[in-house]
C-alpha cells in the first residue's frame, strides 16, 4: 500500500537543465495543494518540475509526480475522520 503525506508542507521547483537542483519555486502548500497545481499544468510542464517535501526527506521527480497524480485520480479518498469516528465498535 502506498502512503503519501498529503497534509505535509511541500514546494514545487522547476527543473533547470539535467539536474533537479532547487531552482525557481513554482508553488508551495501541502502536498495535496502542490498536486492540484501540477495537475493543472500542461504535460510538458509537468515533466519539468519536482516536488520537495519541506520537513521530510522526500522528493518527487517527474516520474513520481505522474504516479502520484494517477494514484490520486484512481483511488477513492477513503474515510474522513468523522466517518471513522462513526464506525461502531462491535467488540
Steps between C-alpha positions, in 0.01 A plus 500: 500500500634842406470781753553863407539780758231714337457740793874571539657821364669476161651720231491463121825586322578540131766268358779691334709305253573138585498546878236517766686769690271727696430786266196716432209440736187422298261446792471422870246355741414154619588209274130486406510870404813444292342204322203721407737761356692237301179336375402832341832521312556380144659155467825660377512731801430205733818338365701809597422516873561309820338516842718518811341429838596789728534308828560147372784354300275425204526629147267413215652535153292500180444120496394495866277806454328326206450189716361715783257674260382159370465365853289793619286493186436124522464451876205600710556751777432238766323578823501842660582541870128543574414182311768308689365632832151378402611139445346297784728297722336156497731342755 
